[in-house]
Amino acid sequence: MSQVITDKNGVKRYLITLTVNGDAHTVLVKGNAMLVNVLREELNLTGTKKGCELGDCGSCTVLLDGRTVKSCTVLAVQADGSEVKTVEGLATDGKLHALQEGFWEEHGLQCGFCTPGMLMAACGLLASNPHPDEHAIRRGLEGNLCRCTGYHNIVKAVQNAAKRLSAGESVGTSPARRGAA
């Protein structure tokens, strides 16, 4: 439960604790602060993108306690005490995650704006369905919009990652590339 702190002007703020990508953070937030803003502005995790800010585009998708959520629709105080995983938490020890490898190899990105949300939606999908067919992948990503790719290569990228993960590879063999999805 978050601690309420009232400043001298009577403005209430909430002291919340989040575990983001394995690291604990305590942040003082306004009651109306959205999780996407706390991630980007307070924790400097700018991989999570702000797009429509209505929950329609999916660019702000993260995992919250293992569930795929649009972080622009979650109040930060609602996430108090929760585990959050962002795109920055996919790579491990300088090695790309299997999903990042798949997106790289299958050309599943162009401008890259939607890519972090796509990666996190795919991560949630593969956690619940490690062997999705094309229809399940498209359904799992349907809340994430891309204006560049036409989705074909994104679906191939998720299929690539599913094969890697089923072979026991959660982290790719390629070093994390600067600017890689």
C-alpha positions in Angstrom: 0.0 0.0 0.0 1.4 3.3 -1.0 2.2 6.0 1.6 0.3 9.3 1.1 2.4 12.5 1.5 0.7 15.9 1.5 2.8 18.9 0.7 2.4 22.4 2.2 -0.1 23.3 -0.6 -2.3 20.3 0.2 -1.3 18.3 -2.9 -1.3 14.6 -2.2 1.5 12.5 -3.6 2.0 8.7 -3.3 5.2 6.9 -2.4 5.1 3.7 -4.5 7.5 0.9 -4.9 7.9 -0.9 -8.2 10.3 -3.7 -9.3 11.2 -2.8 -12.9 13.3 -5.3 -14.9 14.5 -6.8 -11.6 15.5 -3.5 -9.9 13.5 -2.1 -7.0 12.4 1.6 -7.3 10.6 3.9 -4.9 9.0 6.9 -6.6 6.9 9.8 -5.4 4.0 10.3 -7.8 0.8 12.3 -8.2 -2.4 10.2 -7.9 -3.1 10.7 -11.6 0.4 9.8 -12.9 0.2 7.1 -15.5 2.7 4.2 -15.4 4.1 5.0 -18.9 5.1 8.5 -17.6 6.7 7.1 -14.5 8.7 4.6 -16.5 9.8 7.2 -19.0 10.2 10.4 -16.9 11.1 9.2 -13.5 13.0 6.0 -14.3 14.4 7.1 -17.6 13.2 3.9 -19.3 12.3 5.4 -22.7 12.0 2.2 -24.6 8.3 2.2 -23.6 6.8 4.6 -26.1 4.0 7.1 -25.7 1.7 7.0 -28.8 -2.0 7.5 -28.6 -2.2 7.7 -24.8 -5.6 6.0 -25.0 -4.6 2.4 -25.0 -5.4 1.9 -28.7 -1.9 1.7 -30.4 0.0 -0.6 -28.0 3.4 1.3 -28.2 3.4 1.5 -24.4 2.9 -2.2 -23.8 4.7 -3.7 -20.8 4.3 -6.7 -18.6 2.8 -6.0 -15.2 3.0 -9.0 -12.9 3.4 -11.1 -16.0 0.3 -9.7 -17.7 0.5 -7.7 -20.9 -0.9 -4.2 -20.3 -0.9 -0.8 -22.0 1.0 1.3 -19.5 -0.8 4.5 -20.6 -4.0 3.0 -19.1 -2.6 2.1 -15.7 -2.2 4.6 -12.9 1.2 4.3 -11.3 -0.5 3.9 -7.9 -2.3 0.8 -9.3 1.1 -0.7 -10.0 2.4 -0.2 -6.4 4.2 -3.3 -5.2 4.2 -4.9 -8.7 6.8 -6.3 -11.0 7.1 -4.5 -14.3 9.1 -5.7 -17.3 9.9 -3.3 -20.1 11.7 -3.7 -23.4 15.0 -2.7 -21.6 14.6 -5.9 -19.5 14.6 -8.3 -22.4 18.4 -8.4 -23.2 20.5 -10.2 -20.6 24.2 -9.8 -20.0 24.7 -8.0 -23.3 22.9 -10.6 -25.3 19.6 -10.0 -27.2 16.5 -11.9 -26.1 15.2 -14.5 -28.6 12.4 -12.1 -29.6 14.9 -9.3 -30.3 16.9 -11.7 -32.4 13.8 -12.8 -34.3 12.8 -9.2 -35.1 16.3 -8.5 -36.2 16.7 -11.6 -38.4 13.2 -11.5 -39.9 13.1 -7.7 -40.5 10.2 -7.3 -38.2 10.7 -3.6 -37.8 11.1 -0.5 -39.9 10.8 2.8 -38.1 10.9 1.0 -34.7 8.3 3.1 -32.9 5.9 0.2 -32.3 8.7 -2.4 -31.8 9.0 -2.2 -28.0 5.3 -2.7 -27.6 5.3 -5.5 -30.2 8.2 -7.2 -28.4 6.5 -7.0 -25.0 3.1 -8.2 -26.4 4.9 -11.1 -28.0 6.8 -11.8 -24.8 3.4 -12.0 -23.0 2.0 -14.2 -25.7 4.9 -16.6 -25.7 4.8 -16.9 -21.9 1.2 -18.1 -22.1 1.4 -19.9 -25.5 4.9 -21.1 -26.3 3.9 -22.7 -29.6 1.4 -20.3 -31.2 0.3 -20.7 -34.8 0.1 -17.7 -37.1 -3.5 -17.0 -36.1 -2.7 -17.0 -32.4 0.3 -14.6 -33.0 -1.9 -12.2 -35.0 -4.5 -12.4 -32.2 -1.9 -11.8 -29.6 -0.6 -8.7 -31.3 -3.9 -7.3 -32.5 -3.8 -4.5 -29.9 -0.5 -3.2 -31.2 -0.5 -1.1 -34.3 2.3 -0.7 -36.9 2.1 1.7 -39.8 5.2 0.4 -41.6 5.5 -3.3 -41.9 2.2 -4.8 -42.8 2.7 -7.3 -39.9 4.0 -10.2 -42.1 7.6 -10.0 -40.9 6.5 -9.3 -37.3 4.6 -12.6 -37.3 7.7 -14.4 -38.8 9.8 -12.8 -36.1 7.6 -14.2 -33.3 7.6 -17.6 -35.0 11.4 -17.4 -35.1 11.5 -16.5 -31.4 9.1 -19.3 -30.5 11.4 -21.8 -32.2 14.4 -20.4 -30.4 12.6 -20.5 -27.1 11.3 -24.0 -27.6 14.9 -25.0 -28.2 15.8 -23.6 -24.8 17.3 -20.3 -26.1 15.9 -17.4 -24.1 18.8 -15.1 -24.8 20.2 -14.9 -28.3 23.8 -15.4 -29.3 24.3 -12.0 -30.8 25.6 -9.2 -28.6 23.0 -6.5 -28.0 23.3 -4.0 -30.8 23.2 -0.4 -30.1 19.7 0.8 -30.9 18.5 -2.7 -31.4 14.8 -3.3 -30.6 
